[in-house]
Every structure is written in C-alpha cells, then in structure tokens.
Amino acid sequence: MPQAQPTAVPSDGLTTRQRRNRPLLMVHTGDGKGKSTAAFGLALRGWNQGWSVGVFQFVKSAKWRIGEQTALEALDGLHTQDGTGGPIEWHKMGSGWSWSRRTGSEEDHAAQAAEGWAEIKRRLNEQRHRLYVLDEFTYPINWGWVDIDDVVATLRDRPGDQHVVVTGRRAHPDLLAVADLVTEMTKVKHPMDAGQKGQRGIEW
Amino acid sequence: MPQAQPTAVPSDGLTTRQRRNRPLLMVHTGDGKGKSTAAFGLALRGWNQGWSVGVFQFVKSAKWRIGEQTALEALDGLHTQDGTGGPIEWHKMGSGWSWSRRTGSEEDHAAQAAEGWAEIKRRLNEQRHRLYVLDEFTYPINWGWVDIDDVVATLRDRPGDQHVVVTGRRAHPDLLAVADLVTEMTKVKHPMDAGQKGQRGIEW
C-alpha cells in the first residue's frame, strides 16, 4: 500500500526528496515462499524505470533455469532492441559465472561464491547497476564462504544510488542490522506439507 | 529451495504426477512488503511456461500505474509478436475494468469490486487463464464488497488446472482454510519507520 505514511520524521538533515531517494538495502528472509519471487518482481520495477539491473544467483545449479531468468532476459532484449526499460544482466553460479569465460568446477562452490562476491564488490565500487539482486546470498554467508564483516562494510559504504536486495533463509543478524528494509516470509501453509511436490510455473 | 521434499505422503489415491500438477490456491498476506511483488514474480514463471495469465488489480487507483504492469504487458507483446511465452492480461479497478467499455464511477468502488469478481467467476468457469493474480483482493472481501462464502466456494470448486494467487493484508480465515499455500510477509524493518517515504522503482 504505497499510501502508507512514515511514522516518524528523522532529524538527519536531509530533505524529504533526498531521504525519499536514499538507496536501500533490502533483505527478504524467512522459511516461507516468495523471497526470490518478490526480488525478481522488484527487478520488473527497476526495468520499468530504465535502471541497470544486475541479478546474481547464488547456490542454484546452472542446470536449473528458472522462468524469471527467461522473462527478465526477454525484457533486457527489448531494451537492446529499442531502448524500452533498462538493461538486465543475469549471472549465476554453478558452472562458472557468466563474466568469467572459464568453466568453473561444479564442486568448488565456496570458491565460486567468493568469486561472485568479489565481482559484485567491483561493480558496486564502479556503480555499475542501479539495482542488485543477490539471490540466495545468505547461504554462502552462513556457510562461511563469504566474510560477513566484508559484506556488511561493503554494502553499508557503497557509493551513489545503488539499491541492493538480498534473499535467503536465516539472514545473518549483522546483515539485518545494516538493512533498511527487512521482510520475513513466514510459511503458514505449504502444499509440501500435504505431500505435494514442487511444480513448474509455481516453483520455478 | 526447490530441492525441498514433502514431509508427508497423503493417501488421496493420486499419482505423484497428478498430485504434483494439482492446481494451487495461494495466498500472500501479512503486513510486510513483497505480497504483490511475489505474485507478479509468479506471473513471470507462468509467462515462461506459455500460460495465459490474468492479473486483476483491486483497490489501486487507475491513475497509479505500477512498473510491473508495463513490464508484464511488454512480455505479453513478445507473445503477440512471435509466440514467446504466454499471453498476459492486466485489468485494474479504479475507472472501470478494462473489459467493460464504459467508464465506471470512481466513487462506486464496491460495485466495481463486485463487477470484477463476477468477471473472474466467468473466466474461472470458462477456464480462460492458467494463472490468476487477484491483487489486493483481501480488501474488498474484508469490506464486505464481495461475499466470502461465494469466493471460497468458487475458488474451491474451480474446474481444470487453474492456479490462483490472492494478495493483501488480513486474509479472511475461510480463505486461508481452503488455500493450498499461505505465506505471511512480516515486516521486520521498514524505511517508513525511519521517516523515509516510498520511492519509484522500489514501491511501484
């Protein structure tokens, strides 16, 4: 409900416009469905604003191509074709990241996660994108593949107008502490509890 | 995480494949962000499967055009152009629904909500779409503009393979009772609490 009003006015010396356009660090966490889907929905909004959007998909296998990738790449194609919307890049871990030409070892997920994060740091420093989707990035943090202090400092001190959304279960408390917006997706009822498996179009 | 396994095997006489492809009634509720965004993310998955997707946006004013509408209509354009993905229709309340040529009164929201629901019932009966997004449909239900018993019976007894996702705060308990999947988006932290207003690309 975009009509909602702030419940407090801060004394940060910013004008309403400056405060309104302040770049956000968002986290979608919890055990429920919708963490990634909502992040990809945000990518639609960014595309519509003509923003450069970078999606970095951690954890999921390269064999697994989800519908959102095809759809967002189709929107990127419209941008290339006639300048509609913004450019969208989709990079995923699993058999080497898109920007590194070499094929990575499927086994060495830790090294791949670290490589992905190093590239994201470079891009944040260059202000390459306006919106970053770090999908399932909580897992490599929790598994110790990426250093949480480095993540917190990098995201907190990123330059310019760069929005970042991080998804995944069990987000690290230090990440939540620096986030501007945190939503917990809570599972109230799920078909898997009734013995139903995931299905195409719904889970991917 | 699509790797998740069912926690129970039901004795419903269905094969795994039949059970897997059973149409779902999904509800995104709670006070947190991401209810609608996640539903529009599901529309991307449906589009990618070549499904016919119908979005019915309740409550939001017709003057308010969100980024997802532009993006999903662009994807629909790709379908029309060369058959990529599926067709997506976006209908919204506010100055009359898209299918009714007359301009509705801005004031009579109750009648417009009832008209929207009547059309959705017709479409469910005709099996017009494979995925229905009933965005912010919990509000007209809670305000008594649409009869909850009618909603429950219609959605429960809908024919064929039609997935439905309903979004909005305070979903009616009877709706939750018949839903297959319920996610509650809980607000943990929101920039509005720190005095920040909504901004383009993030809230719309």
Interface residues (C-beta under 8 A of the other chain):
Chain A: M1 P2 A4 Q5 P6 T7 A8 V9 P10 D12 T16 R19 R20 N21 R22 L24 M26 H28 T29 G30 G32 K33 G34 K35 S36 T37 A38 A39 F40 G41 L42 L44 R45 G46 W47 N48 Q49 W51 W64 I66 G67 E68 T70 A71 L72 A74 L75 L78 T84 G85 R130 L131 H163 R169 L176 A179 D180 L181 V182 T183 E184 M185 T186 K187 V188 K189 H190 P191 M192 D193 A194 G195 Q196 K197 G198 Q199 R200 G201 I202 E203 W204
Chain B: M1 P2 A4 Q5 P6 T7 A8 V9 P10 D12 T16 R19 R20 N21 R22 L24 M26 H28 T29 G30 G32 K33 G34 K35 S36 T37 A38 A39 F40 G41 L42 L44 R45 G46 W47 N48 Q49 W51 W64 I66 G67 E68 T70 A71 L72 A74 L75 L78 T84 G85 R130 L131 H163 R169 L176 A179 D180 L181 V182 T183 E184 M185 T186 K187 V188 K189 H190 P191 M192 D193 A194 G195 Q196 K197 G198 Q199 R200 G201 I202 E203 W204
